[in-house]
């Protein structure tokens, strides 16, 4: 699946903070710990050294990923022209056929969070919501069949 290159401003800043933390704080600490462990002698059975080297590889991999990803992401800020319709960055309140309400936020693939009900713009639910207005009925195909929702509210600020 191709990931979209859209991200909210908050999401971009969070990834940028993570990159800076890993590069300026975490990596120097781990490098120092590996250096100290290496000074203890036999590296083949030195758990601190082995773990430290592994952690450095993980940090370097994440730093490379974040550096490349931040270069291609496009920050999308809400526009006043979007009001009343569902677009990227919206908080959408939906009601299912049983009257249960659920609030979702449509965000980029790099910031989706099921615990917060933040769904990726690339997800089937988000794709089916884009462009709709309050009181529109939306059908979403799920593994359990088609589910119908009614749009109750749309907002662009928390």
SELUMDREN-759234 format. One record per residue: residue number from 1; x, y negated, z of N, C-alpha, C in turn; residue in one letter. Coordinates in steps of 0.1 Angstrom, whole numbers. Each point is the difference from the previous one (the first is absolute). Example, Ala and Ser with C-alpha at 12.3 -4.5 7.8 and 13.67 -1.06 7.14 Angstrom:
// SELUMDREN-759234
@k->1 | n_X->132 | n_Y->57 | n_Z->78 | ca_X->-9 | ca_Y->-12 | ca_Z->0 | c_X->9 | c_Y->-12 | c_Z->0 | r->A
@k->2 | n_X->-4 | n_Y->-11 | n_Z->-7 | ca_X->9 | ca_Y->-11 | ca_Z->0 | c_X->-8 | c_Y->-11 | c_Z->8 | r->S
// end
This chain:
// SELUMDREN-759234
@k->1 | n_X->8 | n_Y->12 | n_Z->0 | ca_X->-8 | ca_Y->-12 | ca_Z->0 | c_X->9 | c_Y->-12 | c_Z->0 | r->X
@k->2 | n_X->-3 | n_Y->-10 | n_Z->-8 | ca_X->7 | ca_Y->-12 | ca_Z->-1 | c_X->-5 | c_Y->-10 | c_Z->11 | r->X
@k->3 | n_X->10 | n_Y->-5 | n_Z->7 | ca_X->-4 | ca_Y->-9 | ca_Z->11 | c_X->-1 | c_Y->-14 | c_Z->-6 | r->X
@k->4 | n_X->-10 | n_Y->-8 | n_Z->4 | ca_X->-1 | ca_Y->-13 | ca_Z->-4 | c_X->11 | c_Y->-9 | c_Z->6 | r->X
@k->5 | n_X->3 | n_Y->-11 | n_Z->-5 | ca_X->10 | ca_Y->-9 | ca_Z->5 | c_X->-5 | c_Y->-12 | c_Z->7 | r->X
@k->6 | n_X->-13 | n_Y->2 | n_Z->5 | ca_X->-6 | ca_Y->-11 | ca_Z->8 | c_X->2 | c_Y->2 | c_Z->14 | r->X
@k->7 | n_X->1 | n_Y->-11 | n_Z->8 | ca_X->1 | ca_Y->1 | ca_Z->14 | c_X->-5 | c_Y->-13 | c_Z->6 | r->X
@k->8 | n_X->-5 | n_Y->1 | n_Z->12 | ca_X->-4 | ca_Y->-12 | ca_Z->7 | c_X->12 | c_Y->-8 | c_Z->5 | r->X
@k->9 | n_X->-1 | n_Y->-12 | n_Z->4 | ca_X->11 | ca_Y->-8 | ca_Z->5 | c_X->5 | c_Y->7 | c_Z->13 | r->X
@k->10 | n_X->-10 | n_Y->4 | n_Z->9 | ca_X->4 | ca_Y->6 | ca_Z->13 | c_X->8 | c_Y->13 | c_Z->-3 | r->X
@k->11 | n_X->-5 | n_Y->8 | n_Z->-10 | ca_X->7 | ca_Y->12 | ca_Z->-3 | c_X->14 | c_Y->-2 | c_Z->-5 | r->X
@k->12 | n_X->2 | n_Y->-10 | n_Z->-8 | ca_X->13 | ca_Y->-3 | ca_Z->-6 | c_X->9 | c_Y->-4 | c_Z->12 | r->X
@k->13 | n_X->-5 | n_Y->-9 | n_Z->9 | ca_X->9 | ca_Y->-4 | ca_Z->11 | c_X->3 | c_Y->11 | c_Z->9 | r->X
@k->14 | n_X->-9 | n_Y->10 | n_Z->2 | ca_X->3 | ca_Y->11 | ca_Z->9 | c_X->11 | c_Y->9 | c_Z->-6 | r->X
@k->15 | n_X->-1 | n_Y->2 | n_Z->-13 | ca_X->11 | ca_Y->8 | ca_Z->-7 | c_X->13 | c_Y->-7 | c_Z->0 | r->X
@k->16 | n_X->0 | n_Y->-13 | n_Z->-2 | ca_X->12 | ca_Y->-8 | ca_Z->1 | c_X->6 | c_Y->0 | c_Z->14 | r->X
@k->17 | n_X->-8 | n_Y->-1 | n_Z->10 | ca_X->5 | ca_Y->1 | ca_Z->14 | c_X->6 | c_Y->14 | c_Z->3 | r->X
@k->18 | n_X->-6 | n_Y->10 | n_Z->-5 | ca_X->5 | ca_Y->14 | ca_Z->2 | c_X->14 | c_Y->1 | c_Z->-7 | r->X
@k->19 | n_X->1 | n_Y->-5 | n_Z->-12 | ca_X->13 | ca_Y->0 | ca_Z->-7 | c_X->11 | c_Y->-7 | c_Z->8 | r->X
@k->20 | n_X->-3 | n_Y->-12 | n_Z->4 | ca_X->10 | ca_Y->-8 | ca_Z->8 | c_X->3 | c_Y->7 | c_Z->13 | r->X
@k->21 | n_X->-9 | n_Y->6 | n_Z->7 | ca_X->2 | ca_Y->7 | ca_Z->12 | c_X->10 | c_Y->12 | c_Z->-2 | r->X
@k->22 | n_X->-4 | n_Y->8 | n_Z->-10 | ca_X->9 | ca_Y->11 | ca_Z->-3 | c_X->14 | c_Y->-4 | c_Z->-4 | r->X
@k->23 | n_X->1 | n_Y->-10 | n_Z->-8 | ca_X->13 | ca_Y->-4 | ca_Z->-5 | c_X->9 | c_Y->-7 | c_Z->10 | r->X
@k->24 | n_X->-7 | n_Y->-9 | n_Z->8 | ca_X->8 | ca_Y->-9 | ca_Z->9 | c_X->1 | c_Y->5 | c_Z->15 | r->X
@k->25 | n_X->-10 | n_Y->9 | n_Z->4 | ca_X->0 | ca_Y->5 | ca_Z->13 | c_X->2 | c_Y->15 | c_Z->2 | r->X
@k->26 | n_X->-8 | n_Y->7 | n_Z->-7 | ca_X->0 | ca_Y->15 | ca_Z->2 | c_X->13 | c_Y->6 | c_Z->-6 | r->X
@k->27 | n_X->3 | n_Y->-3 | n_Z->-12 | ca_X->12 | ca_Y->6 | ca_Z->-7 | c_X->13 | c_Y->-3 | c_Z->7 | r->X
@k->28 | n_X->2 | n_Y->-13 | n_Z->5 | ca_X->13 | ca_Y->-2 | ca_Z->7 | c_X->1 | c_Y->8 | c_Z->13 | r->X
@k->29 | n_X->-12 | n_Y->1 | n_Z->7 | ca_X->0 | ca_Y->8 | ca_Z->13 | c_X->4 | c_Y->15 | c_Z->-3 | r->X
@k->30 | n_X->-7 | n_Y->6 | n_Z->-10 | ca_X->3 | ca_Y->14 | ca_Z->-4 | c_X->14 | c_Y->1 | c_Z->-5 | r->X
@k->31 | n_X->5 | n_Y->-9 | n_Z->-8 | ca_X->14 | ca_Y->1 | ca_Z->-4 | c_X->10 | c_Y->0 | c_Z->11 | r->X
@k->32 | n_X->-3 | n_Y->-9 | n_Z->10 | ca_X->9 | ca_Y->0 | ca_Z->12 | c_X->-1 | c_Y->13 | c_Z->7 | r->X
@k->33 | n_X->-12 | n_Y->6 | n_Z->2 | ca_X->-1 | ca_Y->13 | ca_Z->7 | c_X->7 | c_Y->11 | c_Z->-7 | r->X
@k->34 | n_X->-1 | n_Y->0 | n_Z->-14 | ca_X->7 | ca_Y->10 | ca_Z->-8 | c_X->15 | c_Y->-2 | c_Z->2 | r->X
@k->35 | n_X->5 | n_Y->-12 | n_Z->0 | ca_X->14 | ca_Y->-3 | ca_Z->1 | c_X->5 | c_Y->5 | c_Z->14 | r->X
@k->36 | n_X->-7 | n_Y->-2 | n_Z->11 | ca_X->3 | ca_Y->4 | ca_Z->13 | c_X->0 | c_Y->16 | c_Z->1 | r->X
@k->37 | n_X->-10 | n_Y->6 | n_Z->-6 | ca_X->-1 | ca_Y->14 | ca_Z->0 | c_X->12 | c_Y->7 | c_Z->-8 | r->X
@k->38 | n_X->4 | n_Y->-7 | n_Z->-11 | ca_X->11 | ca_Y->5 | ca_Z->-8 | c_X->13 | c_Y->0 | c_Z->8 | r->X
@k->39 | n_X->1 | n_Y->-10 | n_Z->9 | ca_X->12 | ca_Y->-1 | ca_Z->7 | c_X->2 | c_Y->11 | c_Z->11 | r->X
@k->40 | n_X->-11 | n_Y->7 | n_Z->2 | ca_X->0 | ca_Y->11 | ca_Z->10 | c_X->7 | c_Y->13 | c_Z->-4 | r->X
@k->41 | n_X->3 | n_Y->0 | n_Z->-13 | ca_X->8 | ca_Y->12 | ca_Z->-5 | c_X->-8 | c_Y->8 | c_Z->-10 | r->X
@k->42 | n_X->-1 | n_Y->13 | n_Z->2 | ca_X->-6 | ca_Y->10 | ca_Z->-9 | c_X->-14 | c_Y->-4 | c_Z->-4 | r->X
@k->43 | n_X->-1 | n_Y->-4 | n_Z->-13 | ca_X->-13 | ca_Y->-5 | ca_Z->-5 | c_X->-10 | c_Y->11 | c_Z->-4 | r->X
@k->44 | n_X->5 | n_Y->12 | n_Z->-2 | ca_X->-8 | ca_Y->11 | ca_Z->-5 | c_X->-11 | c_Y->5 | c_Z->10 | r->X
@k->45 | n_X->4 | n_Y->-2 | n_Z->13 | ca_X->-10 | ca_Y->4 | ca_Z->11 | c_X->-4 | c_Y->-12 | c_Z->8 | r->X
@k->46 | n_X->2 | n_Y->-12 | n_Z->-5 | ca_X->-3 | ca_Y->-12 | ca_Z->8 | c_X->-14 | c_Y->-4 | c_Z->-4 | r->X
@k->47 | n_X->-10 | n_Y->2 | n_Z->8 | ca_X->-14 | ca_Y->-2 | ca_Z->-3 | c_X->-3 | c_Y->-15 | c_Z->-2 | r->X
@k->48 | n_X->6 | n_Y->-9 | n_Z->8 | ca_X->-2 | ca_Y->-14 | ca_Z->-2 | c_X->5 | c_Y->-5 | c_Z->-13 | r->X
@k->49 | n_X->12 | n_Y->5 | n_Z->-4 | ca_X->5 | ca_Y->-3 | ca_Z->-13 | c_X->-9 | c_Y->5 | c_Z->-12 | r->X
@k->50 | n_X->-4 | n_Y->12 | n_Z->1 | ca_X->-8 | ca_Y->6 | ca_Z->-11 | c_X->-14 | c_Y->-7 | c_Z->0 | r->X
@k->51 | n_X->-6 | n_Y->-3 | n_Z->11 | ca_X->-13 | ca_Y->-7 | ca_Z->0 | c_X->2 | c_Y->-14 | c_Z->-5 | r->X
@k->52 | n_X->11 | n_Y->-7 | n_Z->5 | ca_X->2 | ca_Y->-13 | ca_Z->-5 | c_X->2 | c_Y->-2 | c_Z->-15 | r->X
@k->53 | n_X->8 | n_Y->10 | n_Z->-6 | ca_X->2 | ca_Y->-1 | ca_Z->-14 | c_X->-14 | c_Y->2 | c_Z->-7 | r->X
@k->54 | n_X->-8 | n_Y->10 | n_Z->5 | ca_X->-13 | ca_Y->2 | ca_Z->-6 | c_X->-9 | c_Y->-12 | c_Z->1 | r->X
@k->55 | n_X->0 | n_Y->-7 | n_Z->11 | ca_X->-8 | ca_Y->-12 | ca_Z->2 | c_X->5 | c_Y->-11 | c_Z->-9 | r->X
@k->56 | n_X->13 | n_Y->-1 | n_Z->-2 | ca_X->5 | ca_Y->-10 | ca_Z->-9 | c_X->-5 | c_Y->2 | c_Z->-14 | r->X
@k->57 | n_X->0 | n_Y->13 | n_Z->-5 | ca_X->-5 | ca_Y->3 | ca_Z->-13 | c_X->-15 | c_Y->-4 | c_Z->-1 | r->X
@k->58 | n_X->-8 | n_Y->3 | n_Z->10 | ca_X->-14 | ca_Y->-4 | ca_Z->0 | c_X->-2 | c_Y->-15 | c_Z->-1 | r->X
@k->59 | n_X->8 | n_Y->-7 | n_Z->8 | ca_X->0 | ca_Y->-15 | ca_Z->0 | c_X->3 | c_Y->-5 | c_Z->-14 | r->X
@k->60 | n_X->11 | n_Y->5 | n_Z->-5 | ca_X->5 | ca_Y->-5 | ca_Z->-14 | c_X->-10 | c_Y->3 | c_Z->-10 | r->X
@k->61 | n_X->-7 | n_Y->12 | n_Z->0 | ca_X->-10 | ca_Y->3 | ca_Z->-9 | c_X->-12 | c_Y->-10 | c_Z->1 | r->X
@k->62 | n_X->-4 | n_Y->-3 | n_Z->12 | ca_X->-12 | ca_Y->-9 | ca_Z->2 | c_X->4 | c_Y->-14 | c_Z->-4 | r->X
@k->63 | n_X->13 | n_Y->-4 | n_Z->3 | ca_X->4 | ca_Y->-13 | ca_Z->-4 | c_X->0 | c_Y->-2 | c_Z->-16 | r->X
@k->64 | n_X->5 | n_Y->11 | n_Z->-7 | ca_X->0 | ca_Y->-1 | ca_Z->-14 | c_X->-14 | c_Y->-1 | c_Z->-6 | r->X
@k->65 | n_X->-9 | n_Y->9 | n_Z->6 | ca_X->-14 | ca_Y->0 | ca_Z->-4 | c_X->-6 | c_Y->-14 | c_Z->2 | r->X
@k->66 | n_X->1 | n_Y->-5 | n_Z->12 | ca_X->-6 | ca_Y->-13 | ca_Z->3 | c_X->5 | c_Y->-11 | c_Z->-9 | r->X
@k->67 | n_X->13 | n_Y->0 | n_Z->-2 | ca_X->7 | ca_Y->-11 | ca_Z->-9 | c_X->-6 | c_Y->1 | c_Z->-14 | r->X
@k->68 | n_X->-1 | n_Y->12 | n_Z->-5 | ca_X->-5 | ca_Y->1 | ca_Z->-14 | c_X->-15 | c_Y->-3 | c_Z->0 | r->X
@k->69 | n_X->-8 | n_Y->4 | n_Z->10 | ca_X->-14 | ca_Y->-2 | ca_Z->0 | c_X->-4 | c_Y->-14 | c_Z->1 | r->X
@k->70 | n_X->7 | n_Y->-7 | n_Z->9 | ca_X->-3 | ca_Y->-15 | ca_Z->3 | c_X->3 | c_Y->-8 | c_Z->-13 | r->X
@k->71 | n_X->9 | n_Y->5 | n_Z->-8 | ca_X->3 | ca_Y->-8 | ca_Z->-13 | c_X->-12 | c_Y->1 | c_Z->-10 | r->X
@k->72 | n_X->-8 | n_Y->11 | n_Z->1 | ca_X->-10 | ca_Y->2 | ca_Z->-11 | c_X->-14 | c_Y->-4 | c_Z->6 | r->X
@k->73 | n_X->-1 | n_Y->-2 | n_Z->13 | ca_X->-14 | ca_Y->-3 | ca_Z->5 | c_X->-4 | c_Y->-14 | c_Z->-3 | r->X
@k->74 | n_X->-14 | n_Y->-1 | n_Z->-2 | ca_X->-6 | ca_Y->-13 | ca_Z->-3 | c_X->-9 | c_Y->-3 | c_Z->12 | r->X
@k->75 | n_X->3 | n_Y->-11 | n_Z->7 | ca_X->-9 | ca_Y->-5 | ca_Z->11 | c_X->-13 | c_Y->-6 | c_Z->-6 | r->X
@k->76 | n_X->-11 | n_Y->5 | n_Z->5 | ca_X->-13 | ca_Y->-5 | ca_Z->-4 | c_X->-7 | c_Y->-7 | c_Z->12 | r->X
@k->77 | n_X->-1 | n_Y->-13 | n_Z->-2 | ca_X->-8 | ca_Y->-7 | ca_Z->10 | c_X->-14 | c_Y->-2 | c_Z->-4 | r->X
@k->78 | n_X->-9 | n_Y->0 | n_Z->10 | ca_X->-15 | ca_Y->-2 | ca_Z->-4 | c_X->-2 | c_Y->-14 | c_Z->-6 | r->X
@k->79 | n_X->-8 | n_Y->0 | n_Z->-10 | ca_X->-4 | ca_Y->-12 | ca_Z->-7 | c_X->-14 | c_Y->-4 | c_Z->4 | r->X
@k->80 | n_X->-3 | n_Y->-13 | n_Z->1 | ca_X->-14 | ca_Y->-4 | ca_Z->3 | c_X->-10 | c_Y->5 | c_Z->-11 | r->X
@k->81 | n_X->5 | n_Y->2 | n_Z->-12 | ca_X->-8 | ca_Y->4 | ca_Z->-11 | c_X->-5 | c_Y->15 | c_Z->2 | r->X
@k->82 | n_X->7 | n_Y->7 | n_Z->9 | ca_X->-4 | ca_Y->14 | ca_Z->3 | c_X->-12 | c_Y->1 | c_Z->9 | r->X
@k->83 | n_X->-3 | n_Y->-10 | n_Z->8 | ca_X->-11 | ca_Y->1 | ca_Z->10 | c_X->-13 | c_Y->5 | c_Z->-6 | r->X
@k->84 | n_X->-5 | n_Y->10 | n_Z->7 | ca_X->-13 | ca_Y->6 | ca_Z->-4 | c_X->2 | c_Y->12 | c_Z->-9 | r->X
@k->85 | n_X->12 | n_Y->3 | n_Z->-4 | ca_X->3 | ca_Y->13 | ca_Z->-7 | c_X->11 | c_Y->7 | c_Z->6 | r->X
@k->86 | n_X->1 | n_Y->13 | n_Z->-2 | ca_X->10 | ca_Y->8 | ca_Z->6 | c_X->12 | c_Y->1 | c_Z->-10 | r->X
@k->87 | n_X->12 | n_Y->-5 | n_Z->6 | ca_X->13 | ca_Y->1 | ca_Z->-7 | c_X->10 | c_Y->4 | c_Z->10 | r->X
@k->88 | n_X->13 | n_Y->1 | n_Z->-5 | ca_X->11 | ca_Y->3 | ca_Z->8 | c_X->1 | c_Y->-8 | c_Z->13 | r->X
@k->89 | n_X->2 | n_Y->6 | n_Z->11 | ca_X->1 | ca_Y->-7 | ca_Z->13 | c_X->-12 | c_Y->-2 | c_Z->8 | r->X
@k->90 | n_X->-12 | n_Y->4 | n_Z->-6 | ca_X->-13 | ca_Y->-2 | ca_Z->7 | c_X->-2 | c_Y->10 | c_Z->11 | r->X
@k->91 | n_X->-7 | n_Y->-5 | n_Z->10 | ca_X->-6 | ca_Y->9 | ca_Z->10 | c_X->-14 | c_Y->2 | c_Z->-4 | r->X
@k->92 | n_X->-4 | n_Y->13 | n_Z->-2 | ca_X->-13 | ca_Y->3 | ca_Z->-5 | c_X->-8 | c_Y->9 | c_Z->10 | r->X
@k->93 | n_X->-12 | n_Y->-5 | n_Z->3 | ca_X->-8 | ca_Y->8 | ca_Z->9 | c_X->-10 | c_Y->8 | c_Z->-9 | r->X
@k->94 | n_X->0 | n_Y->13 | n_Z->2 | ca_X->-8 | ca_Y->9 | ca_Z->-8 | c_X->-10 | c_Y->7 | c_Z->9 | r->X
@k->95 | n_X->-12 | n_Y->3 | n_Z->-5 | ca_X->-9 | ca_Y->9 | ca_Z->7 | c_X->-3 | c_Y->12 | c_Z->-8 | r->X
@k->96 | n_X->1 | n_Y->12 | n_Z->6 | ca_X->-3 | ca_Y->12 | ca_Z->-7 | c_X->-15 | c_Y->3 | c_Z->0 | r->X
@k->97 | n_X->-4 | n_Y->11 | n_Z->-6 | ca_X->-14 | ca_Y->4 | ca_Z->-1 | c_X->-6 | c_Y->2 | c_Z->13 | r->X
@k->98 | n_X->7 | n_Y->4 | n_Z->11 | ca_X->-5 | ca_Y->2 | ca_Z->13 | c_X->0 | c_Y->-12 | c_Z->9 | r->X
@k->99 | n_X->4 | n_Y->-12 | n_Z->-6 | ca_X->-1 | ca_Y->-12 | ca_Z->8 | c_X->13 | c_Y->-3 | c_Z->8 | r->X
@k->100 | n_X->10 | n_Y->8 | n_Z->-2 | ca_X->13 | ca_Y->-2 | ca_Z->7 | c_X->8 | c_Y->-10 | c_Z->-7 | r->X
@k->101 | n_X->6 | n_Y->-10 | n_Z->8 | ca_X->8 | ca_Y->-10 | ca_Z->-6 | c_X->15 | c_Y->3 | c_Z->2 | r->X
@k->102 | n_X->7 | n_Y->-4 | n_Z->-10 | ca_X->15 | ca_Y->2 | ca_Z->0 | c_X->6 | c_Y->-12 | c_Z->-6 | r->X
@k->103 | n_X->11 | n_Y->-6 | n_Z->6 | ca_X->7 | ca_Y->-11 | ca_Z->-6 | c_X->13 | c_Y->5 | c_Z->-6 | r->X
@k->104 | n_X->3 | n_Y->-3 | n_Z->-12 | ca_X->13 | ca_Y->3 | ca_Z->-7 | c_X->6 | c_Y->-13 | c_Z->-4 | r->X
@k->105 | n_X->14 | n_Y->1 | n_Z->-1 | ca_X->7 | ca_Y->-11 | ca_Z->-6 | c_X->7 | c_Y->6 | c_Z->-12 | r->X
@k->106 | n_X->0 | n_Y->-7 | n_Z->-11 | ca_X->7 | ca_Y->4 | ca_Z->-13 | c_X->13 | c_Y->-6 | c_Z->0 | r->X
@k->107 | n_X->11 | n_Y->9 | n_Z->1 | ca_X->14 | ca_Y->-5 | ca_Z->0 | c_X->8 | c_Y->8 | c_Z->-10 | r->X
@k->108 | n_X->13 | n_Y->-4 | n_Z->0 | ca_X->9 | ca_Y->7 | ca_Z->-10 | c_X->4 | c_Y->14 | c_Z->5 | r->X
@k->109 | n_X->5 | n_Y->8 | n_Z->-9 | ca_X->4 | ca_Y->14 | ca_Z->3 | c_X->10 | c_Y->0 | c_Z->11 | r->X
@k->110 | n_X->8 | n_Y->-10 | n_Z->2 | ca_X->11 | ca_Y->0 | ca_Z->10 | c_X->-5 | c_Y->-3 | c_Z->14 | r->X
@k->111 | n_X->-12 | n_Y->-5 | n_Z->1 | ca_X->-5 | ca_Y->-4 | ca_Z->13 | c_X->-13 | c_Y->7 | c_Z->5 | r->X
@k->112 | n_X->-5 | n_Y->10 | n_Z->-8 | ca_X->-12 | ca_Y->6 | ca_Z->4 | c_X->2 | c_Y->7 | c_Z->14 | r->X
@k->113 | n_X->-11 | n_Y->0 | n_Z->8 | ca_X->1 | ca_Y->5 | ca_Z->14 | c_X->-13 | c_Y->6 | c_Z->4 | r->X
@k->114 | n_X->-2 | n_Y->13 | n_Z->-1 | ca_X->-13 | ca_Y->6 | ca_Z->4 | c_X->-5 | c_Y->-3 | c_Z->14 | r->X
@k->115 | n_X->9 | n_Y->-2 | n_Z->9 | ca_X->-4 | ca_Y->-4 | ca_Z->14 | c_X->-7 | c_Y->-14 | c_Z->0 | r->X
@k->116 | n_X->4 | n_Y->-9 | n_Z->-8 | ca_X->-6 | ca_Y->-13 | ca_Z->-1 | c_X->-11 | c_Y->-1 | c_Z->-10 | r->X
@k->117 | n_X->-2 | n_Y->11 | n_Z->-7 | ca_X->-10 | ca_Y->0 | ca_Z->-12 | c_X->5 | c_Y->-9 | c_Z->-11 | r->X
@k->118 | n_X->13 | n_Y->-1 | n_Z->-2 | ca_X->5 | ca_Y->-7 | ca_Z->-11 | c_X->2 | c_Y->10 | c_Z->-11 | r->X
@k->119 | n_X->-6 | n_Y->-2 | n_Z->-11 | ca_X->0 | ca_Y->9 | ca_Z->-12 | c_X->8 | c_Y->-6 | c_Z->-11 | r->X
@k->120 | n_X->7 | n_Y->9 | n_Z->-7 | ca_X->8 | ca_Y->-4 | ca_Z->-12 | c_X->-9 | c_Y->-4 | c_Z->-11 | r->X
@k->121 | n_X->5 | n_Y->-11 | n_Z->-7 | ca_X->-7 | ca_Y->-5 | ca_Z->-12 | c_X->-1 | c_Y->12 | c_Z->-10 | r->X
@k->122 | n_X->9 | n_Y->10 | n_Z->1 | ca_X->0 | ca_Y->11 | ca_Z->-10 | c_X->-9 | c_Y->11 | c_Z->4 | r->X
@k->123 | n_X->-7 | n_Y->-1 | n_Z->12 | ca_X->-9 | ca_Y->11 | ca_Z->4 | c_X->-13 | c_Y->-1 | c_Z->-8 | r->X
@k->124 | n_X->-7 | n_Y->12 | n_Z->-1 | ca_X->-13 | ca_Y->0 | ca_Z->-7 | c_X->-10 | c_Y->-9 | c_Z->7 | r->X
@k->125 | n_X->0 | n_Y->-1 | n_Z->13 | ca_X->-10 | ca_Y->-9 | ca_Z->6 | c_X->3 | c_Y->-15 | c_Z->-3 | r->X
@k->126 | n_X->12 | n_Y->-4 | n_Z->1 | ca_X->4 | ca_Y->-14 | ca_Z->-4 | c_X->-3 | c_Y->-3 | c_Z->-14 | r->X
@k->127 | n_X->4 | n_Y->9 | n_Z->-9 | ca_X->-3 | ca_Y->-2 | ca_Z->-15 | c_X->-14 | c_Y->-2 | c_Z->-2 | r->X
@k->128 | n_X->-9 | n_Y->8 | n_Z->7 | ca_X->-14 | ca_Y->-1 | ca_Z->-3 | c_X->-6 | c_Y->-13 | c_Z->6 | r->X
@k->129 | n_X->7 | n_Y->-6 | n_Z->10 | ca_X->-6 | ca_Y->-12 | ca_Z->6 | c_X->4 | c_Y->-13 | c_Z->-7 | r->X
@k->130 | n_X->11 | n_Y->0 | n_Z->-7 | ca_X->5 | ca_Y->-12 | ca_Z->-7 | c_X->-11 | c_Y->-7 | c_Z->-8 | r->X
@k->131 | n_X->-2 | n_Y->-13 | n_Z->2 | ca_X->-9 | ca_Y->-7 | ca_Z->-8 | c_X->-14 | c_Y->-1 | c_Z->5 | r->X
@k->132 | n_X->-4 | n_Y->9 | n_Z->10 | ca_X->-13 | ca_Y->0 | ca_Z->5 | c_X->-3 | c_Y->-11 | c_Z->9 | r->X
@k->133 | n_X->-13 | n_Y->-2 | n_Z->3 | ca_X->-5 | ca_Y->-11 | ca_Z->9 | c_X->-8 | c_Y->6 | c_Z->11 | r->X
@k->134 | n_X->-4 | n_Y->-8 | n_Z->10 | ca_X->-9 | ca_Y->4 | ca_Z->11 | c_X->-13 | c_Y->5 | c_Z->-6 | r->X
@k->135 | n_X->-5 | n_Y->11 | n_Z->6 | ca_X->-12 | ca_Y->7 | ca_Z->-4 | c_X->1 | c_Y->9 | c_Z->-12 | r->X
@k->136 | n_X->12 | n_Y->1 | n_Z->-6 | ca_X->2 | ca_Y->9 | ca_Z->-11 | c_X->1 | c_Y->14 | c_Z->6 | r->X
@k->137 | n_X->-5 | n_Y->10 | n_Z->-8 | ca_X->2 | ca_Y->14 | ca_Z->4 | c_X->11 | c_Y->6 | c_Z->-8 | r->X
@k->138 | n_X->9 | n_Y->7 | n_Z->7 | ca_X->12 | ca_Y->6 | ca_Z->-6 | c_X->-1 | c_Y->15 | c_Z->2 | r->X
@k->139 | n_X->4 | n_Y->7 | n_Z->-11 | ca_X->1 | ca_Y->15 | ca_Z->1 | c_X->14 | c_Y->4 | c_Z->-1 | r->X
@k->140 | n_X->5 | n_Y->8 | n_Z->10 | ca_X->14 | ca_Y->4 | ca_Z->1 | c_X->0 | c_Y->15 | c_Z->-1 | r->X
@k->141 | n_X->8 | n_Y->5 | n_Z->-9 | ca_X->1 | ca_Y->15 | ca_Z->-1 | c_X->11 | c_Y->5 | c_Z->10 | r->X
@k->142 | n_X->-5 | n_Y->9 | n_Z->9 | ca_X->9 | ca_Y->5 | ca_Z->10 | c_X->1 | c_Y->15 | c_Z->-2 | r->X
@k->143 | n_X->9 | n_Y->7 | n_Z->7 | ca_X->1 | ca_Y->15 | ca_Z->-1 | c_X->-13 | c_Y->7 | c_Z->4 | r->X
@k->144 | n_X->-8 | n_Y->-7 | n_Z->8 | ca_X->-13 | ca_Y->6 | ca_Z->4 | c_X->-12 | c_Y->-5 | c_Z->-9 | r->X
@k->145 | n_X->3 | n_Y->-6 | n_Z->-11 | ca_X->-10 | ca_Y->-5 | ca_Z->-8 | c_X->-1 | c_Y->-15 | c_Z->-1 | r->X
@k->146 | n_X->-10 | n_Y->-5 | n_Z->-6 | ca_X->-2 | ca_Y->-15 | ca_Z->-2 | c_X->-6 | c_Y->-5 | c_Z->13 | r->X
@k->147 | n_X->6 | n_Y->-12 | n_Z->5 | ca_X->-5 | ca_Y->-7 | ca_Z->12 | c_X->-4 | c_Y->-14 | c_Z->-5 | r->X
@k->148 | n_X->-11 | n_Y->-5 | n_Z->6 | ca_X->-5 | ca_Y->-13 | ca_Z->-4 | c_X->2 | c_Y->-9 | c_Z->12 | r->X
@k->149 | n_X->5 | n_Y->-12 | n_Z->-3 | ca_X->2 | ca_Y->-11 | ca_Z->10 | c_X->-7 | c_Y->-13 | c_Z->-5 | r->X
@k->150 | n_X->-4 | n_Y->-8 | n_Z->10 | ca_X->-5 | ca_Y->-13 | ca_Z->-3 | c_X->9 | c_Y->-10 | c_Z->6 | r->X
@k->151 | n_X->4 | n_Y->-10 | n_Z->-8 | ca_X->9 | ca_Y->-11 | ca_Z->5 | c_X->-8 | c_Y->-9 | c_Z->9 | r->X
@k->152 | n_X->4 | n_Y->-1 | n_Z->13 | ca_X->-7 | ca_Y->-8 | ca_Z->10 | c_X->7 | c_Y->-14 | c_Z->1 | r->X
@k->153 | n_X->13 | n_Y->0 | n_Z->0 | ca_X->7 | ca_Y->-13 | ca_Z->2 | c_X->14 | c_Y->1 | c_Z->-7 | r->X
@k->154 | n_X->5 | n_Y->-12 | n_Z->-4 | ca_X->13 | ca_Y->-1 | ca_Z->-6 | c_X->7 | c_Y->-13 | c_Z->6 | r->X
@k->155 | n_X->12 | n_Y->2 | n_Z->5 | ca_X->7 | ca_Y->-12 | ca_Z->5 | c_X->15 | c_Y->2 | c_Z->-4 | r->X
@k->156 | n_X->7 | n_Y->-12 | n_Z->1 | ca_X->14 | ca_Y->0 | ca_Z->-4 | c_X->9 | c_Y->-4 | c_Z->11 | r->X
@k->157 | n_X->-6 | n_Y->-2 | n_Z->13 | ca_X->9 | ca_Y->-3 | ca_Z->11 | c_X->-5 | c_Y->9 | c_Z->12 | r->X
@k->158 | n_X->10 | n_Y->2 | n_Z->9 | ca_X->-3 | ca_Y->10 | ca_Z->10 | c_X->-9 | c_Y->-5 | c_Z->11 | r->X
// end
